[in-house]
Amino acid sequence: MGRLFGTDGVRGLANKDVTAELALDLGVAAAHVLGTAGEFAGHRPRAVVGRDPRASGEFLSAAVSAGLASAGVDVLDVGVLTTPALAHLTDALGADLGCMLSASHNPMPDNGIKFFTRGGLKLDDGVEDAIEQRLEEPWDRPTGADVGRIHRDTGQAGSLYVEHLTRSIEGSLDGLRIAVDCANGAASEVGPEALRAAGADVVVINASPDGRNINEKCGSTHPEQLQAVTVASEADFGVAFDGDADRCLAVDHTGALVDGDKIMGILALALAAEGRLAGDTLVVTVMSNLGLILAMQRAGIRTVQTGVGDRYVLEAMREGGFSLGGEQSGHIIVSEFATTGDGILTAFQLAAHVKRSGRRLADLAGEIEKLPQALVNVPGVDKARAGHDEELLAEIARAEAALGATGRVLLRPSGTEPLVRVMVEAATQTEADDVAALLAGTVKERLAL
């Protein structure tokens, strides 16, 4: 059996891969590792548990809460709330751990279990391994008054998070009309509520979750509805969240998509101009478009590249003391106000800059020109050899030399399949397509199983 935890918690098909039994056992193991260790002696450990609106989240959150309480942890069940809100509340309420039931942008049948440690921080690999090792181990169960209690939040948690968001900007968003696609997810109430509390005129779509329609042809993975509504409503711009609202993509007034790379570039330029971009550095992943890197170079902003996944972005930010980072997909971390990617917070920061600058989002996004990109999946190959085959590496080096400063090549082995992804960026789409096709052929030839 492989490692249970992936790049973002435990995730899979609900009630098949992610079961009530597993959720209960993980709750117990997490309590032993995070909540009842010696450093918390002297007080009853506390946890905050939340979920997105998936139907399976109802029984999974009940199960993980039962596991925590059975191990002596008091639980505050905040119900449907976003992942970044859960992280913030874990910190703001002084809880010993947090747990979020969500599969983020995945389709409804999936679900996931994600833990946060004290301070609202994601777990590192070592802590996840410790939790996994303690699954189903024998343990002394508390009894009587020593068992944990489960309390249901009555709305205070959401209000605390809204207050936190409104305090993240100076002034109000009065005068801005913003279209918001909530993906029928966890942001359906708190997202529009927070933006309205800040003074924005909000046009809302896909904010009627029924347990089954989360991410269904809407939100950040399907922005087509938002693009049409933004234009039709004459909004200044639109924002799209995913199921748990840790992502945010934007749409300008013409309906053009503004992805995570462009949003990061806009915010980095704004923060640098204000002297608030720590180290004059932006942290990105290797999948960020080369156009963003070049735009930052022209502005005197350094970029640090990490592996794919916002946890790796956050690790690099914490190690370097940097204040901004994220992914092309819309996971954007503003460390002054959050410990993880926060879609609603990103929307706030973007809206505040649009208002403060007096410029259209389309104009701001135009300062970050994206290079044409081609991505080819090559199946049926030995991905373990992708970084070691000398002839393949020589072919890649020749391709990168020919592309010059306005091009690059990236090979990414899949984490779960015998597949290698070939990504090429170039000055023109034709050049990117041609080089990607050539290298894909070489990968297939050299790494064939």
C-alpha positions as a Markdown table, in Angstrom:
| # | Residue | x | y | z |
|---|---|---|---|---|
| 1 | Met | 0.0 | 0.0 | 0.0 |
| 2 | Gly | 1.3 | 3.4 | -0.9 |
| 3 | Arg | 1.5 | 6.5 | 1.3 |
| 4 | Leu | -2.0 | 7.5 | 2.5 |
| 5 | Phe | -1.4 | 11.3 | 2.5 |
| 6 | Gly | -1.0 | 13.0 | -0.9 |
| 7 | Thr | 0.2 | 16.5 | -1.8 |
| 8 | Asp | -2.9 | 18.0 | 0.0 |
| 9 | Gly | -4.2 | 15.6 | 2.6 |
| 10 | Val | -6.0 | 12.3 | 2.1 |
| 11 | Arg | -8.2 | 12.4 | -1.0 |
| 12 | Gly | -10.3 | 9.9 | -3.1 |
| 13 | Leu | -13.7 | 8.5 | -3.9 |
| 14 | Ala | -15.9 | 9.1 | -0.9 |
| 15 | Asn | -17.3 | 6.0 | 0.8 |
| 16 | Lys | -14.9 | 3.8 | -1.2 |
| 17 | Asp | -11.4 | 5.3 | -0.7 |
| 18 | Val | -12.3 | 7.9 | 1.9 |
| 19 | Thr | -14.7 | 6.0 | 4.3 |
| 20 | Ala | -16.3 | 6.9 | 7.7 |
| 21 | Glu | -14.0 | 4.3 | 9.3 |
| 22 | Leu | -10.9 | 5.9 | 7.9 |
| 23 | Ala | -12.1 | 9.3 | 8.9 |
| 24 | Leu | -12.7 | 8.1 | 12.5 |
| 25 | Asp | -9.3 | 6.4 | 12.7 |
| 26 | Leu | -7.6 | 9.5 | 11.3 |
| 27 | Gly | -9.4 | 11.6 | 13.9 |
| 28 | Val | -8.0 | 9.4 | 16.6 |
| 29 | Ala | -4.5 | 9.3 | 15.2 |
| 30 | Ala | -4.4 | 13.1 | 14.6 |
| 31 | Ala | -5.6 | 13.6 | 18.2 |
| 32 | His | -2.7 | 11.5 | 19.5 |
| 33 | Val | -0.1 | 13.2 | 17.3 |
| 34 | Leu | -1.4 | 16.8 | 17.3 |
| 35 | Gly | -3.8 | 17.2 | 20.3 |
| 36 | Thr | -2.9 | 15.1 | 23.3 |
| 37 | Ala | 0.9 | 15.2 | 23.2 |
| 38 | Gly | 2.8 | 16.3 | 26.2 |
| 39 | Glu | 3.2 | 19.9 | 25.1 |
| 40 | Phe | -0.5 | 20.4 | 25.5 |
| 41 | Ala | -0.7 | 18.9 | 29.0 |
| 42 | Gly | -2.6 | 21.1 | 31.4 |
| 43 | His | -5.6 | 21.9 | 29.1 |
| 44 | Arg | -8.1 | 20.0 | 27.1 |
| 45 | Pro | -7.0 | 19.9 | 23.5 |
| 46 | Arg | -9.4 | 21.6 | 21.1 |
| 47 | Ala | -10.1 | 21.1 | 17.4 |
| 48 | Val | -12.0 | 23.0 | 14.7 |
| 49 | Val | -13.8 | 20.9 | 12.1 |
| 50 | Gly | -15.4 | 22.2 | 8.9 |
| 51 | Arg | -16.5 | 20.9 | 5.5 |
| 52 | Asp | -17.6 | 21.9 | 2.0 |
| 53 | Pro | -21.2 | 21.2 | 0.9 |
| 54 | Arg | -20.6 | 17.7 | -0.6 |
| 55 | Ala | -23.2 | 15.2 | 0.6 |
| 56 | Ser | -20.4 | 12.8 | 1.8 |
| 57 | Gly | -19.0 | 15.6 | 4.0 |
| 58 | Glu | -21.9 | 15.2 | 6.4 |
| 59 | Phe | -21.0 | 11.7 | 7.5 |
| 60 | Leu | -17.2 | 12.2 | 7.1 |
| 61 | Ser | -17.2 | 15.3 | 9.4 |
| 62 | Ala | -19.3 | 13.4 | 11.9 |
| 63 | Ala | -16.9 | 10.5 | 11.8 |
| 64 | Val | -13.7 | 12.6 | 12.2 |
| 65 | Ser | -15.3 | 14.6 | 15.0 |
| 66 | Ala | -16.3 | 11.3 | 16.7 |
| 67 | Gly | -12.7 | 10.1 | 16.5 |
| 68 | Leu | -11.3 | 13.3 | 17.9 |
| 69 | Ala | -13.8 | 13.4 | 20.8 |
| 70 | Ser | -13.3 | 9.8 | 21.6 |
| 71 | Ala | -9.6 | 10.6 | 22.1 |
| 72 | Gly | -10.4 | 13.4 | 24.5 |
| 73 | Val | -10.4 | 16.4 | 22.1 |
| 74 | Asp | -13.1 | 19.1 | 22.4 |
| 75 | Val | -14.5 | 19.8 | 18.9 |
| 76 | Leu | -16.0 | 23.0 | 17.4 |
| 77 | Asp | -18.0 | 21.9 | 14.4 |
| 78 | Val | -18.3 | 25.0 | 12.2 |
| 79 | Gly | -20.3 | 23.3 | 9.4 |
| 80 | Val | -19.9 | 24.4 | 5.8 |
| 81 | Leu | -17.0 | 26.9 | 5.6 |
| 82 | Thr | -14.0 | 27.4 | 3.3 |
| 83 | Thr | -10.7 | 25.7 | 3.8 |
| 84 | Pro | -8.8 | 29.0 | 4.4 |
| 85 | Ala | -11.5 | 30.1 | 6.9 |
| 86 | Leu | -10.9 | 26.8 | 8.8 |
| 87 | Ala | -7.1 | 27.5 | 8.8 |
| 88 | His | -7.7 | 31.0 | 10.0 |
| 89 | Leu | -10.1 | 30.0 | 12.8 |
| 90 | Thr | -7.7 | 27.2 | 14.0 |
| 91 | Asp | -5.2 | 30.0 | 14.6 |
| 92 | Ala | -7.6 | 32.8 | 15.7 |
| 93 | Leu | -9.4 | 30.5 | 18.3 |
| 94 | Gly | -6.1 | 29.1 | 19.6 |
| 95 | Ala | -7.1 | 25.5 | 18.7 |
| 96 | Asp | -4.6 | 22.7 | 18.8 |
| 97 | Leu | -5.6 | 21.4 | 15.4 |
| 98 | Gly | -8.1 | 21.8 | 12.6 |
| 99 | Cys | -9.6 | 19.4 | 10.1 |
| 100 | Met | -11.3 | 20.2 | 6.8 |
| 101 | Leu | -13.4 | 17.7 | 4.8 |
| 102 | Ser | -13.1 | 18.7 | 1.2 |
| 103 | Ala | -11.8 | 17.6 | -2.2 |
| 104 | Ser | -11.4 | 21.2 | -3.3 |
| 105 | His | -11.9 | 21.5 | -7.1 |
| 106 | Asn | -12.5 | 17.7 | -7.6 |
| 107 | Pro | -15.9 | 16.5 | -8.7 |
| 108 | Met | -18.7 | 15.8 | -6.2 |
| 109 | Pro | -18.1 | 12.0 | -5.7 |
| 110 | Asp | -14.6 | 12.7 | -4.3 |
| 111 | Asn | -13.8 | 13.9 | -0.8 |
| 112 | Gly | -10.8 | 14.5 | 1.3 |
| 113 | Ile | -9.5 | 14.9 | 4.9 |
| 114 | Lys | -6.9 | 17.7 | 5.5 |
| 115 | Phe | -5.5 | 18.5 | 8.9 |
| 116 | Phe | -4.0 | 21.8 | 10.2 |
| 117 | Thr | -1.7 | 22.1 | 13.2 |
| 118 | Arg | -1.7 | 24.9 | 15.8 |
| 119 | Gly | -1.5 | 28.2 | 14.1 |
| 120 | Gly | -3.5 | 27.0 | 11.1 |
| 121 | Leu | -0.5 | 25.5 | 9.3 |
| 122 | Lys | -0.6 | 22.6 | 6.9 |
| 123 | Leu | 1.3 | 19.5 | 8.1 |
| 124 | Asp | 4.7 | 18.6 | 6.9 |
| 125 | Asp | 5.5 | 15.2 | 5.6 |
| 126 | Gly | 6.9 | 14.0 | 8.9 |
| 127 | Val | 3.8 | 14.8 | 10.9 |
| 128 | Glu | 1.6 | 13.2 | 8.2 |
| 129 | Asp | 3.7 | 10.1 | 8.4 |
| 130 | Ala | 3.4 | 10.0 | 12.2 |
| 131 | Ile | -0.4 | 10.2 | 11.9 |
| 132 | Glu | -0.4 | 7.4 | 9.4 |
| 133 | Gln | 1.8 | 5.2 | 11.5 |
| 134 | Arg | -0.6 | 5.5 | 14.5 |
| 135 | Leu | -3.7 | 4.4 | 12.6 |
| 136 | Glu | -5.5 | 1.5 | 14.3 |
| 137 | Glu | -2.8 | 1.2 | 17.0 |
| 138 | Pro | -3.9 | 0.1 | 20.5 |
| 139 | Trp | -4.6 | 3.0 | 22.9 |
| 140 | Asp | -6.0 | 3.8 | 26.3 |
| 141 | Arg | -9.4 | 5.3 | 25.8 |
| 142 | Pro | -10.6 | 8.1 | 28.1 |
| 143 | Thr | -13.8 | 7.6 | 29.9 |
| 144 | Gly | -16.3 | 9.7 | 31.9 |
| 145 | Ala | -15.6 | 13.4 | 31.9 |
| 146 | Asp | -12.4 | 12.9 | 30.0 |
| 147 | Val | -14.0 | 12.2 | 26.7 |
| 148 | Gly | -14.2 | 15.2 | 24.3 |
| 149 | Arg | -17.3 | 17.3 | 23.7 |
| 150 | Ile | -18.7 | 18.3 | 20.3 |
| 151 | His | -20.2 | 21.8 | 20.0 |
| 152 | Arg | -22.0 | 23.2 | 16.9 |
| 153 | Asp | -21.1 | 26.7 | 15.8 |
| 154 | Thr | -24.1 | 29.1 | 15.5 |
| 155 | Gly | -22.6 | 31.5 | 12.9 |
| 156 | Gln | -19.9 | 33.2 | 15.0 |
| 157 | Ala | -17.1 | 31.4 | 13.1 |
| 158 | Gly | -18.2 | 32.8 | 9.7 |
| 159 | Ser | -18.6 | 36.3 | 11.2 |
| 160 | Leu | -15.0 | 36.2 | 12.6 |
| 161 | Tyr | -13.7 | 35.2 | 9.2 |
| 162 | Val | -15.6 | 38.0 | 7.4 |
| 163 | Glu | -14.2 | 40.5 | 9.9 |
| 164 | His | -10.7 | 39.2 | 9.2 |
| 165 | Leu | -11.2 | 39.6 | 5.4 |
| 166 | Thr | -12.5 | 43.2 | 5.7 |
| 167 | Arg | -9.6 | 44.1 | 7.9 |
| 168 | Ser | -7.2 | 42.9 | 5.3 |
| 169 | Ile | -7.7 | 46.0 | 3.1 |
| 170 | Glu | -7.7 | 49.7 | 3.8 |
| 171 | Gly | -10.9 | 51.6 | 3.0 |
| 172 | Ser | -13.8 | 50.0 | 1.3 |
| 173 | Leu | -14.7 | 48.5 | -2.1 |
| 174 | Asp | -17.5 | 50.9 | -2.6 |
| 175 | Gly | -18.1 | 51.7 | -6.3 |
| 176 | Leu | -16.9 | 48.3 | -7.6 |
| 177 | Arg | -19.3 | 45.9 | -9.1 |
| 178 | Ile | -17.9 | 42.3 | -8.9 |
| 179 | Ala | -19.4 | 39.2 | -10.4 |
| 180 | Val | -18.8 | 36.1 | -8.2 |
| 181 | Asp | -19.0 | 32.5 | -9.1 |
| 182 | Cys | -19.1 | 30.4 | -5.8 |
| 183 | Ala | -18.9 | 27.0 | -7.6 |
| 184 | Asn | -21.9 | 25.9 | -5.5 |
| 185 | Gly | -19.3 | 25.3 | -2.8 |
| 186 | Ala | -18.1 | 26.4 | 0.6 |
| 187 | Ala | -17.9 | 30.1 | -0.4 |
| 188 | Ser | -21.6 | 30.3 | -1.4 |
| 189 | Glu | -22.5 | 32.3 | 1.7 |
| 190 | Val | -19.3 | 33.7 | 3.1 |
| 191 | Gly | -17.9 | 35.0 | -0.2 |
| 192 | Pro | -20.7 | 37.3 | -1.2 |
| 193 | Glu | -21.3 | 38.3 | 2.4 |
| 194 | Ala | -17.7 | 39.4 | 2.9 |
| 195 | Leu | -17.5 | 41.4 | -0.4 |
| 196 | Arg | -20.7 | 43.1 | 0.4 |
| 197 | Ala | -19.5 | 43.9 | 3.9 |
| 198 | Ala | -16.6 | 45.7 | 2.3 |
| 199 | Gly | -18.9 | 47.8 | 0.2 |
| 200 | Ala | -18.8 | 46.0 | -3.2 |
| 201 | Asp | -21.9 | 45.6 | -5.4 |
| 202 | Val | -21.9 | 41.8 | -5.9 |
| 203 | Val | -23.5 | 39.8 | -8.7 |
| 204 | Val | -23.6 | 36.2 | -7.5 |
| 205 | Ile | -23.9 | 33.0 | -9.5 |
| 206 | Asn | -23.7 | 29.3 | -8.5 |
| 207 | Ala | -24.3 | 29.9 | -4.8 |
| 208 | Ser | -27.0 | 27.3 | -4.3 |
| 209 | Pro | -25.2 | 24.1 | -3.1 |
| 210 | Asp | -27.4 | 21.0 | -2.7 |
| 211 | Gly | -24.7 | 18.5 | -1.8 |
| 212 | Arg | -24.4 | 17.3 | -5.4 |
| 213 | Asn | -23.7 | 20.3 | -7.6 |
| 214 | Ile | -20.3 | 21.5 | -6.2 |
| 215 | Asn | -17.9 | 22.4 | -9.1 |
| 216 | Glu | -20.4 | 21.1 | -11.7 |
| 217 | Lys | -19.6 | 23.1 | -14.8 |
| 218 | Cys | -18.9 | 26.2 | -12.7 |
| 219 | Gly | -16.3 | 27.9 | -10.6 |
| 220 | Ser | -12.6 | 28.2 | -11.2 |
| 221 | Thr | -12.4 | 25.0 | -13.3 |
| 222 | His | -15.3 | 26.1 | -15.6 |
| 223 | Pro | -15.2 | 30.0 | -15.8 |
| 224 | Glu | -17.4 | 30.2 | -18.9 |
| 225 | Gln | -20.6 | 31.3 | -17.0 |
| 226 | Leu | -18.7 | 33.9 | -15.1 |
| 227 | Gln | -17.2 | 35.3 | -18.3 |
| 228 | Ala | -20.7 | 35.8 | -19.8 |
| 229 | Val | -22.2 | 37.2 | -16.6 |
| 230 | Thr | -19.4 | 39.6 | -16.0 |
| 231 | Val | -19.9 | 41.1 | -19.4 |
| 232 | Ala | -23.7 | 41.0 | -19.3 |
| 233 | Ser | -23.9 | 42.7 | -15.8 |
| 234 | Glu | -21.3 | 45.3 | -16.8 |
| 235 | Ala | -19.2 | 44.3 | -13.7 |
| 236 | Asp | -15.8 | 45.8 | -13.3 |
| 237 | Phe | -14.5 | 42.3 | -13.1 |
| 238 | Gly | -15.4 | 38.8 | -11.9 |
| 239 | Val | -13.9 | 36.2 | -9.6 |
| 240 | Ala | -14.4 | 32.4 | -9.6 |
| 241 | Phe | -13.7 | 30.2 | -6.6 |
| 242 | Asp | -13.4 | 26.4 | -6.4 |
| 243 | Gly | -15.3 | 24.1 | -4.1 |
| 244 | Asp | -13.4 | 25.0 | -0.9 |
| 245 | Ala | -12.4 | 28.5 | -2.0 |
| 246 | Asp | -8.7 | 28.1 | -1.7 |
| 247 | Arg | -8.4 | 29.1 | -5.4 |
| 248 | Cys | -9.4 | 32.3 | -7.2 |
| 249 | Leu | -9.3 | 33.1 | -10.9 |
| 250 | Ala | -10.5 | 36.4 | -12.3 |
| 251 | Val | -12.3 | 37.7 | -15.4 |
| 252 | Asp | -11.9 | 41.3 | -16.7 |
| 253 | His | -14.7 | 43.5 | -18.0 |
| 254 | Thr | -14.4 | 42.1 | -21.5 |
| 255 | Gly | -14.7 | 38.5 | -20.3 |
| 256 | Ala | -11.0 | 37.6 | -20.7 |
| 257 | Leu | -9.7 | 35.2 | -18.2 |
| 258 | Val | -7.0 | 36.4 | -15.7 |
| 259 | Asp | -5.3 | 33.3 | -14.3 |
| 260 | Gly | -3.3 | 32.8 | -11.1 |
| 261 | Asp | 0.0 | 33.8 | -12.8 |
| 262 | Lys | -1.5 | 37.2 | -13.9 |
| 263 | Ile | -3.1 | 37.8 | -10.5 |
| 264 | Met | 0.2 | 37.1 | -8.7 |
| 265 | Gly | 2.0 | 39.4 | -11.1 |
| 266 | Ile | -0.5 | 42.2 | -10.5 |
| 267 | Leu | -0.3 | 41.8 | -6.7 |
| 268 | Ala | 3.5 | 41.5 | -6.8 |
| 269 | Leu | 3.9 | 44.7 | -8.8 |
| 270 | Ala | 1.5 | 46.5 | -6.4 |
| 271 | Leu | 3.2 | 45.3 | -3.2 |
| 272 | Ala | 6.6 | 46.1 | -4.6 |
| 273 | Ala | 5.6 | 49.7 | -5.4 |
| 274 | Glu | 4.3 | 50.1 | -1.9 |
| 275 | Gly | 7.5 | 48.5 | -0.4 |
| 276 | Arg | 5.5 | 45.6 | 1.0 |
| 277 | Leu | 6.9 | 42.7 | -1.1 |
| 278 | Ala | 9.3 | 41.0 | 1.3 |
| 279 | Gly | 12.7 | 40.5 | -0.3 |
| 280 | Asp | 11.3 | 41.8 | -3.6 |
| 281 | Thr | 10.5 | 38.2 | -4.2 |
| 282 | Leu | 7.6 | 36.2 | -5.6 |
| 283 | Val | 7.4 | 32.5 | -5.0 |
| 284 | Val | 5.9 | 30.4 | -7.9 |
| 285 | Thr | 5.9 | 26.8 | -9.0 |
| 286 | Val | 7.7 | 25.3 | -12.0 |
| 287 | Met | 4.4 | 25.4 | -13.9 |
| 288 | Ser | 4.1 | 29.2 | -13.8 |
| 289 | Asn | 4.3 | 30.7 | -17.3 |
| 290 | Leu | 7.7 | 32.0 | -18.3 |
| 291 | Gly | 6.0 | 35.3 | -19.2 |
| 292 | Leu | 5.4 | 35.9 | -15.5 |
| 293 | Ile | 9.1 | 35.3 | -14.7 |
| 294 | Leu | 10.2 | 37.7 | -17.4 |
| 295 | Ala | 7.7 | 40.4 | -16.3 |
| 296 | Met | 9.0 | 40.2 | -12.8 |
| 297 | Gln | 12.6 | 40.4 | -14.0 |
| 298 | Arg | 11.8 | 43.6 | -15.9 |
| 299 | Ala | 10.3 | 45.0 | -12.7 |
| 300 | Gly | 13.3 | 44.0 | -10.5 |
| 301 | Ile | 11.4 | 41.3 | -8.7 |
| 302 | Arg | 13.1 | 38.0 | -8.1 |
| 303 | Thr | 11.2 | 34.7 | -8.5 |
| 304 | Val | 11.8 | 31.5 | -6.5 |
| 305 | Gln | 10.4 | 28.3 | -8.1 |
| 306 | Thr | 9.1 | 25.3 | -6.2 |
| 307 | Gly | 7.5 | 22.0 | -7.0 |
| 308 | Val | 3.8 | 21.9 | -7.9 |
| 309 | Gly | 1.5 | 22.3 | -4.8 |
| 310 | Asp | 0.7 | 25.3 | -2.6 |
| 311 | Arg | 2.2 | 23.5 | 0.4 |
| 312 | Tyr | 5.7 | 23.7 | -1.3 |
| 313 | Val | 5.1 | 27.3 | -2.1 |
| 314 | Leu | 4.2 | 28.0 | 1.5 |
| 315 | Glu | 7.3 | 26.1 | 2.7 |
| 316 | Ala | 9.6 | 28.3 | 0.5 |
| 317 | Met | 7.8 | 31.4 | 1.6 |
| 318 | Arg | 8.3 | 30.5 | 5.3 |
| 319 | Glu | 11.9 | 29.6 | 4.8 |
| 320 | Gly | 12.7 | 32.8 | 3.0 |
| 321 | Gly | 10.4 | 35.1 | 4.9 |
| 322 | Phe | 8.6 | 36.0 | 1.7 |
| 323 | Ser | 5.1 | 37.6 | 1.6 |
| 324 | Leu | 3.5 | 36.5 | -1.7 |
| 325 | Gly | 3.4 | 33.2 | -3.7 |
| 326 | Gly | 1.1 | 30.9 | -5.5 |
| 327 | Glu | 0.2 | 28.8 | -8.5 |
| 328 | Gln | -1.2 | 29.3 | -12.0 |
| 329 | Ser | -4.3 | 27.5 | -10.9 |
| 330 | Gly | -5.2 | 30.3 | -8.5 |
| 331 | His | -3.8 | 29.1 | -5.2 |
| 332 | Ile | -2.4 | 32.4 | -4.0 |
| 333 | Ile | -0.9 | 33.0 | -0.5 |
| 334 | Val | -0.6 | 36.4 | 1.0 |
| 335 | Ser | 1.3 | 35.6 | 4.2 |
| 336 | Glu | 0.5 | 38.8 | 5.9 |
| 337 | Phe | -3.1 | 37.6 | 6.3 |
| 338 | Ala | -3.2 | 33.9 | 5.6 |
| 339 | Thr | -1.3 | 30.6 | 6.2 |
| 340 | Thr | -2.7 | 29.0 | 3.1 |
| 341 | Gly | -4.2 | 29.8 | -0.3 |
| 342 | Asp | -7.3 | 31.8 | 0.2 |
| 343 | Gly | -9.6 | 32.6 | -2.8 |
| 344 | Ile | -11.8 | 35.2 | -1.1 |
| 345 | Leu | -8.8 | 37.0 | 0.4 |
| 346 | Thr | -7.2 | 37.0 | -3.1 |
| 347 | Ala | -10.4 | 38.6 | -4.5 |
| 348 | Phe | -10.2 | 41.3 | -1.7 |
| 349 | Gln | -6.6 | 42.1 | -2.5 |
| 350 | Leu | -7.2 | 42.3 | -6.2 |
| 351 | Ala | -10.3 | 44.4 | -5.8 |
| 352 | Ala | -8.5 | 46.8 | -3.4 |
| 353 | His | -5.7 | 47.3 | -5.9 |
| 354 | Val | -8.1 | 47.9 | -8.8 |
| 355 | Lys | -9.9 | 50.6 | -6.8 |
| 356 | Arg | -6.8 | 52.1 | -5.5 |
| 357 | Ser | -5.1 | 52.3 | -8.9 |
| 358 | Gly | -8.1 | 53.6 | -10.7 |
| 359 | Arg | -7.3 | 51.2 | -13.6 |
| 360 | Arg | -9.2 | 48.4 | -15.3 |
| 361 | Leu | -8.2 | 44.9 | -14.4 |
| 362 | Ala | -7.6 | 44.3 | -18.1 |
| 363 | Asp | -4.9 | 47.0 | -18.1 |
| 364 | Leu | -3.3 | 45.7 | -15.0 |
| 365 | Ala | -3.3 | 42.1 | -16.4 |
| 366 | Gly | -1.8 | 43.4 | -19.7 |
| 367 | Glu | 1.5 | 44.1 | -17.9 |
| 368 | Ile | 2.1 | 40.4 | -17.5 |
| 369 | Glu | 2.3 | 38.9 | -21.0 |
| 370 | Lys | 2.0 | 35.1 | -21.1 |
| 371 | Leu | 4.1 | 33.1 | -23.5 |
| 372 | Pro | 2.4 | 30.5 | -25.7 |
| 373 | Gln | 2.4 | 27.1 | -24.0 |
| 374 | Ala | 2.0 | 23.5 | -25.3 |
| 375 | Leu | 1.4 | 20.5 | -23.0 |
| 376 | Val | 1.6 | 16.9 | -24.2 |
| 377 | Asn | 0.9 | 13.8 | -22.1 |
| 378 | Val | 3.0 | 10.8 | -23.0 |
| 379 | Pro | 1.5 | 7.6 | -21.6 |
| 380 | Gly | 3.0 | 4.1 | -21.3 |
| 381 | Val | 6.5 | 5.2 | -20.4 |
| 382 | Asp | 9.0 | 4.6 | -17.5 |
| 383 | Lys | 8.6 | 7.9 | -15.8 |
| 384 | Ala | 11.4 | 7.1 | -13.3 |
| 385 | Arg | 14.0 | 7.4 | -16.1 |
| 386 | Ala | 12.8 | 10.8 | -17.3 |
| 387 | Gly | 15.5 | 12.7 | -15.4 |
| 388 | His | 18.3 | 10.2 | -16.2 |
| 389 | Asp | 18.2 | 9.2 | -19.8 |
| 390 | Glu | 21.2 | 11.0 | -21.4 |
| 391 | Glu | 19.9 | 11.1 | -24.9 |
| 392 | Leu | 16.6 | 12.6 | -23.8 |
| 393 | Leu | 18.3 | 15.2 | -21.6 |
| 394 | Ala | 20.6 | 16.1 | -24.5 |
| 395 | Glu | 17.6 | 16.6 | -26.8 |
| 396 | Ile | 15.9 | 18.8 | -24.2 |
| 397 | Ala | 19.1 | 20.9 | -23.9 |
| 398 | Arg | 19.2 | 21.3 | -27.7 |
| 399 | Ala | 15.6 | 22.4 | -27.7 |
| 400 | Glu | 16.0 | 24.9 | -24.9 |
| 401 | Ala | 19.1 | 26.4 | -26.6 |
| 402 | Ala | 17.1 | 26.9 | -29.8 |
| 403 | Leu | 14.2 | 28.5 | -27.9 |
| 404 | Gly | 16.5 | 31.0 | -26.3 |
| 405 | Ala | 15.5 | 33.4 | -23.5 |
| 406 | Thr | 11.8 | 33.4 | -24.4 |
| 407 | Gly | 11.3 | 29.6 | -24.2 |
| 408 | Arg | 11.8 | 26.7 | -21.9 |
| 409 | Val | 11.1 | 22.9 | -21.6 |
| 410 | Leu | 9.7 | 21.1 | -18.6 |
| 411 | Leu | 9.3 | 17.3 | -18.1 |
| 412 | Arg | 7.0 | 16.3 | -15.3 |
| 413 | Pro | 6.5 | 12.6 | -14.4 |
| 414 | Ser | 2.9 | 11.9 | -13.2 |
| 415 | Gly | 2.5 | 11.1 | -9.5 |
| 416 | Thr | 0.1 | 8.3 | -10.1 |
| 417 | Glu | 0.3 | 7.0 | -13.7 |
| 418 | Pro | 3.1 | 5.7 | -16.0 |
| 419 | Leu | 3.0 | 9.0 | -17.8 |
| 420 | Val | 5.3 | 12.0 | -18.5 |
| 421 | Arg | 4.0 | 15.5 | -19.2 |
| 422 | Val | 6.0 | 17.5 | -21.7 |
| 423 | Met | 5.5 | 21.3 | -21.4 |
| 424 | Val | 7.1 | 23.8 | -23.8 |
| 425 | Glu | 6.9 | 27.6 | -23.8 |
| 426 | Ala | 8.0 | 29.6 | -26.8 |
| 427 | Ala | 7.7 | 32.9 | -28.6 |
| 428 | Thr | 4.9 | 31.6 | -30.8 |
| 429 | Gln | 2.2 | 28.9 | -30.4 |
| 430 | Thr | 3.4 | 27.1 | -33.5 |
| 431 | Glu | 7.0 | 26.8 | -32.2 |
| 432 | Ala | 5.7 | 25.6 | -28.8 |
| 433 | Asp | 3.5 | 23.0 | -30.4 |
| 434 | Asp | 6.3 | 21.8 | -32.8 |
| 435 | Val | 8.9 | 21.4 | -30.1 |
| 436 | Ala | 6.5 | 19.7 | -27.7 |
| 437 | Ala | 5.5 | 17.2 | -30.4 |
| 438 | Leu | 9.2 | 16.5 | -31.2 |
| 439 | Leu | 10.1 | 16.0 | -27.5 |
| 440 | Ala | 7.0 | 13.9 | -26.9 |
| 441 | Gly | 8.2 | 11.5 | -29.6 |
| 442 | Thr | 11.7 | 11.3 | -28.1 |
| 443 | Val | 10.2 | 10.6 | -24.6 |
| 444 | Lys | 8.0 | 7.8 | -26.1 |
| 445 | Glu | 11.0 | 6.3 | -27.9 |
| 446 | Arg | 13.5 | 6.5 | -25.1 |
| 447 | Leu | 11.3 | 5.7 | -22.1 |
| 448 | Ala | 8.9 | 3.1 | -23.7 |
| 449 | Leu | 7.9 | 0.3 | -21.3 |
